[in-house]
């Protein structure tokens, strides 16, 4: 994979059984050649109150982990090692705390050609080994390996019952999906139809097993929705209006009955837009690049949305407003120096909002919410 930014491990050896071993250092790849992020939603809180961060790396996945809730970090260490892994990583987490990773893998074939398949790995606990990559496969046979090469980047989601769903833009511009049933067994591939989809599609999970897939295309954004866990995805007949920049459609649950607010960055203006249900999209300004990071969190007793983006100057910028009140206006505030890839948001083990970014050199930087002042203000940046 093309390397744009690197970091080196600063952690000491760790104990594995009765043998003391040193984890392998990792070289993170946080942005592609064109500057687009290779991973989003990469900052996650474990059940033990420790945060972990993830990024694609040469030969696997780079992971940073807090030593204790709110404490110092170790990493980046190389986890989920593998050959042929492509440069985009999708990260999701269930209510059980398990972190799910999905990627595409290329393998040379003996008779020529390149076999493309989706792979999936799980981290059960913070800082612990990641389970080896499991093959999810391909919607195509080996005879049709050239079709596999035209697949897009996979997107992984976890529903409210902790069942995993992986979706991918297929070779013909439609959407292919494969999910787990409650027993953990992977079902067969579903062809959800459609055509002309962009390379990057998104999947968003909400309560009650609801999941929504967005596949941008030339005629708008195709939407596929599953209202509950035991239902099938249904394709809306008409795409919704919008011309999002590649890889910028995402969403978060903001209301009752699994209501989700979705966001995209307009390809022409660079501004962010938000919409939900059948309401028209609302511009929320914030010219910049890449997707916006999303976090719903209570601040000073108010249910708020916290957004983070890489602004037009390449710096991280933050916006905060009452949930579902985009129409009242959104103000963006730069909060640091130039960053690469996409920012990420999380709540740490002490209930503080945490903003994470990667430096242009691939180093991890963290800023935590101050608790000695009203509103959302951040303490000094911590470079890992």
C-alpha positions in Angstrom: 0.0 0.0 0.0 1.2 3.5 -0.8 2.7 5.1 2.3 1.8 8.7 3.0 2.5 9.1 6.7 4.4 7.1 9.3 4.7 6.7 13.0 7.0 4.6 15.2 6.3 2.6 18.3 7.5 4.0 21.6 6.0 1.3 23.8 8.0 -1.2 25.9 7.7 -5.0 25.8 4.6 -6.6 27.0 4.0 -10.0 28.8 2.5 -12.8 26.8 1.9 -15.8 29.0 5.3 -16.4 30.8 7.4 -14.9 28.0 8.2 -11.3 27.7 7.9 -10.1 24.1 8.1 -6.8 22.3 5.2 -5.9 20.0 6.0 -5.1 16.4 6.1 -1.4 15.5 3.7 -0.2 12.9 3.9 2.3 10.0 0.4 3.9 9.9 -1.1 4.9 6.5 -3.7 7.6 7.4 -4.2 9.1 4.0 -4.2 7.9 0.4 -2.1 9.4 -2.4 -4.8 12.0 -3.1 -5.0 13.0 0.6 -8.3 11.3 1.2 -8.6 9.4 4.6 -7.9 5.7 4.7 -10.0 5.2 7.9 -12.8 7.0 9.7 -14.5 6.5 13.1 -11.1 5.2 14.3 -11.2 6.2 17.9 -13.1 3.7 20.2 -13.8 3.2 23.9 -13.4 -0.3 25.4 -15.5 -1.9 28.1 -12.6 -1.3 30.5 -12.7 2.5 30.0 -9.6 2.6 27.8 -9.5 4.3 24.4 -7.9 2.7 21.3 -7.1 4.2 17.9 -6.7 2.3 14.6 -5.3 3.0 11.2 -4.2 0.9 8.2 -0.5 0.1 8.3 2.1 -1.7 6.2 1.4 -5.3 6.8 -1.6 -5.0 9.0 -3.3 -2.5 11.3 -1.7 0.1 13.5 -3.2 0.3 17.0 -2.6 2.8 19.9 -4.1 2.0 23.4 -4.4 3.8 26.6 -2.5 2.2 29.5 -5.3 3.2 31.9 -8.5 5.3 31.5 -7.5 8.8 30.7 -3.8 7.9 31.0 -0.7 7.6 28.8 -0.8 5.6 25.5 1.3 2.9 23.9 1.7 2.3 20.2 1.5 2.2 17.4 1.9 -1.5 17.4 1.1 -3.8 14.5 -2.0 -5.9 15.0 -4.0 -8.1 12.6 -1.0 -8.7 10.4 -1.6 -9.9 6.8 -0.3 -9.6 3.3 -2.2 -8.0 0.4 -4.4 -5.8 2.6 -5.5 -2.7 0.7 -5.2 0.8 2.0 -8.7 1.4 3.4 -9.9 0.1 6.7 -13.5 0.2 8.0 -14.0 0.2 11.8 -17.2 -0.5 13.8 -18.1 -1.4 17.4 -21.0 -3.2 19.0 -22.7 -2.6 22.3 -20.6 -5.5 23.6 -17.5 -3.4 23.1 -16.0 -5.7 20.4 -14.2 -3.7 17.7 -14.7 -5.0 14.1 -12.3 -4.3 11.3 -12.9 -4.9 7.6 -10.7 -4.6 4.6 -10.1 -5.8 1.1 -7.3 -8.3 0.4 -5.5 -9.0 -2.8 -3.8 -12.4 -3.4 -1.9 -13.4 -6.6 -3.5 -16.5 -8.3 -1.4 -19.4 -9.5 -2.7 -19.2 -13.0 -2.4 -15.4 -13.2 -4.7 -12.6 -12.1 -5.4 -11.3 -8.6 -8.0 -12.7 -6.3 -9.9 -10.0 -4.3 -11.8 -10.9 -1.1 -13.2 -9.2 2.0 -11.7 -10.0 5.3 -12.8 -9.3 8.9 -11.0 -9.3 12.2 -12.3 -8.7 15.8 -10.7 -7.2 18.9 -12.6 -8.5 22.0 -10.8 -6.4 24.7 -8.7 -3.2 24.7 -5.0 -3.8 24.2 -5.5 -7.6 23.7 -4.5 -9.5 20.5 -6.8 -9.0 17.5 -8.3 -12.2 16.2 -6.7 -13.3 12.9 -8.4 -12.1 9.7 -11.4 -14.3 8.7 -12.3 -14.6 5.1 -15.8 -13.1 4.3 -15.2 -13.9 0.6 -16.4 -12.3 -2.6 -19.7 -12.0 -4.5 -17.7 -13.3 -7.5 -16.2 -16.7 -8.4 -12.5 -17.1 -9.0 -13.2 -17.3 -12.8 -14.6 -13.8 -12.5 -11.6 -12.4 -10.6 -11.4 -9.3 -12.8 -14.9 -8.3 -11.6 -13.6 -8.6 -8.0 -10.9 -6.0 -8.8 -13.6 -3.4 -9.5 -15.2 -3.7 -6.1 -15.1 -0.6 -3.8 -14.0 -0.2 -0.3 -15.9 -2.3 2.3 -18.0 -0.7 5.0 -18.8 -2.6 8.2 -21.6 -2.0 10.6 -22.9 -3.6 13.8 -26.6 -3.6 14.6 -28.2 -3.2 18.0 -28.1 -7.0 18.6 -24.3 -7.0 17.9 -24.6 -8.7 14.5 -22.1 -7.6 11.8 -23.1 -6.4 8.3 -20.5 -5.8 5.6 -21.4 -3.9 2.4 -19.4 -3.1 -0.7 -19.8 -1.4 -4.0 -19.8 -4.3 -6.5 -18.2 -4.5 -9.9 -21.3 -3.2 -11.7 -22.0 -0.2 -9.4 -24.6 -1.9 -7.3 -24.4 -2.9 -3.6 -23.5 -6.4 -2.3 -24.0 -7.2 1.3 -23.2 -10.1 3.7 -24.3 -10.3 7.3 -24.3 -12.5 10.4 -27.3 -14.1 11.9 -27.8 -14.2 15.7 -25.8 -17.5 15.9 -22.8 -15.7 14.5 -22.9 -17.6 11.2 -22.4 -15.6 8.0 -25.3 -15.7 5.6 -24.8 -15.8 1.8 -24.2 -12.7 -0.3 -27.1 -10.5 -1.1 -27.2 -8.4 -4.3 -29.1 -5.3 -3.4 -29.2 -4.0 -7.0 -28.5 -0.4 -8.0 -26.0 0.9 -10.5 -23.4 3.7 -10.9 -22.5 3.7 -7.2 -19.3 5.5 -6.0 -16.4 3.5 -4.8 -17.1 4.3 -1.1 -20.5 3.5 0.4 -21.7 3.8 4.0 -23.7 1.8 6.5 -25.3 3.3 9.6 -26.9 1.3 12.4 -29.6 2.4 14.9 -31.8 0.9 17.5 -34.2 -1.9 16.8 -31.9 -3.5 14.3 -32.4 -0.6 11.8 -29.6 -0.2 9.2 -29.3 2.3 6.4 -26.9 2.1 3.4 -26.1 5.1 1.2 -24.5 4.6 -2.2 -23.8 7.9 -4.0 -24.1 7.7 -7.8 -24.4 10.2 -10.7 -28.2 10.5 -10.3 -28.1 11.1 -6.5 -27.8 8.9 -3.5 -29.3 5.4 -3.6 -30.7 4.3 -0.2 -31.1 0.8 1.1 -32.9 0.4 4.4 -33.5 -2.5 6.8 -36.1 -1.5 9.4 -35.3 -4.3 11.9 -32.8 -7.1 12.4 -34.8 -9.9 10.8 -35.8 -7.9 7.7 -34.2 -7.6 4.3 -32.7 -4.5 2.9 -35.1 -2.7 0.6 -34.0 -0.3 -2.2 -35.8 3.0 -2.4 -37.1 3.5 -5.9 -35.9 7.1 -6.1 -32.4 8.3 -5.1 -32.3 11.3 -2.8 -30.7 14.5 -4.1 -27.1 15.2 -3.4 -23.6 15.2 -4.9 -21.3 14.1 -2.1 -17.6 14.1 -2.2 -16.3 10.5 -2.2 -16.5 8.8 1.1 -18.3 11.6 3.0 -21.8 10.2 3.7 -22.3 9.1 7.3 -24.8 9.4 10.1 -25.7 9.0 13.7 -28.8 8.1 15.6 -30.4 11.4 17.0 -34.0 10.6 17.8 -36.6 8.1 18.9 -37.5 5.0 16.9 -34.0 4.8 15.4 -34.2 8.2 13.7 -30.8 9.0 12.1 -29.4 12.3 11.0 -27.1 12.0 8.0 -24.3 14.2 6.8 -22.4 14.6 3.5 -19.8 17.1 2.1 -21.0 18.6 -1.2 -18.5 17.9 -3.9 -18.8 21.3 -5.6 -18.8 23.7 -2.6 -17.0 21.7 0.0 -19.7 22.5 2.6 -21.3 20.0 4.9 -25.0 19.2 4.7 -27.4 17.4 7.1 -30.7 15.7 6.6 -33.0 13.1 8.2 -36.2 11.3 7.2 -37.8 13.1 4.3 -36.7 16.6 5.4 -34.6 18.6 2.9 -30.9 18.9 3.5 -29.6 21.8 5.5 -26.3 23.5 4.9 -24.1 23.6 8.0 -21.1 25.4 6.4 -17.7 24.0 7.4 -15.9 24.1 4.1 -13.2 21.5 4.1 -12.3 18.0 3.0 -13.3 14.4 3.9 -16.1 13.2 6.1 -17.2 14.8 9.3 -16.8 13.0 12.6 -20.0 12.7 14.7 -20.7 12.4 18.4 -23.9 12.8 20.3 -23.2 13.8 23.9 -24.7 15.7 26.8 -22.9 19.0 27.5 -24.0 21.2 30.4 -27.2 19.2 30.6 -28.1 19.7 26.9 -28.3 16.9 24.4 -25.8 18.0 21.8 -24.1 17.1 18.5 -20.4 17.4 18.4 -18.8 17.5 14.9 -15.2 17.5 13.9 -13.7 18.0 10.4 -10.5 18.8 8.6 -11.2 22.4 7.4 -10.2 24.2 4.2 -6.8 25.1 5.7 -6.2 21.5 6.7 -6.7 22.1 10.5 -9.1 20.2 12.8 -12.3 22.3 13.5 -15.1 21.6 15.9 -18.8 22.6 16.0 -21.3 22.0 18.8 -25.1 22.5 18.7 -28.3 21.1 20.3 -29.2 17.8 18.6 -31.3 18.1 15.5 -31.1 21.9 15.6 -29.0 22.4 12.5 -31.4 25.0 11.1 -30.5 27.3 14.0 -27.0 27.7 12.6 -23.7 25.9 13.2 -20.4 27.7 14.1 -17.0 26.1 13.3 -13.9 26.7 15.5 -10.4 25.7 14.5 -8.7 23.8 17.4 -5.2 22.9 16.3 -2.5 22.6 13.7 -2.6 20.9 10.3 -3.7 17.3 10.4 -4.0 14.4 7.9 -6.8 11.9 7.1 -10.0 12.4 9.1 -10.5 13.5 12.7 -12.3 11.2 15.1 -14.4 11.8 18.2 -15.2 9.6 21.3 -16.1 9.9 25.0 -13.3 8.6 27.3 -13.7 6.5 30.4 -14.1 9.6 32.6 -17.0 11.0 30.4 -14.9 13.6 28.6 -15.2 14.3 24.9 -12.0 13.4 23.1 -10.9 14.7 19.8 -8.3 12.7 17.9 -6.3 13.6 14.8 -3.3 12.3 12.9 -0.4 14.7 12.1 0.9 14.8 8.5 3.7 12.5 9.7 1.2 9.9 11.0 1.6 10.6 14.7 -1.5 10.4 16.9 -2.6 13.6 18.8 -5.4 13.7 21.4 -7.2 16.6 23.0 -9.6 16.1 25.9 -12.5 18.1 27.2 -11.8 20.5 30.0 -13.9 19.9 33.1 -13.2 23.2 34.8 -15.2 25.4 32.4 -18.7 25.5 30.9 -19.4 24.4 27.3 -17.0 22.4 25.3 -13.4 23.5 25.6 -10.3 21.3 25.1 -7.1 21.0 27.2 -3.7 21.1 25.5 -3.0 18.6 22.8 -1.2 15.4 23.8 1.1 13.9 21.2 1.5 10.2 21.4 
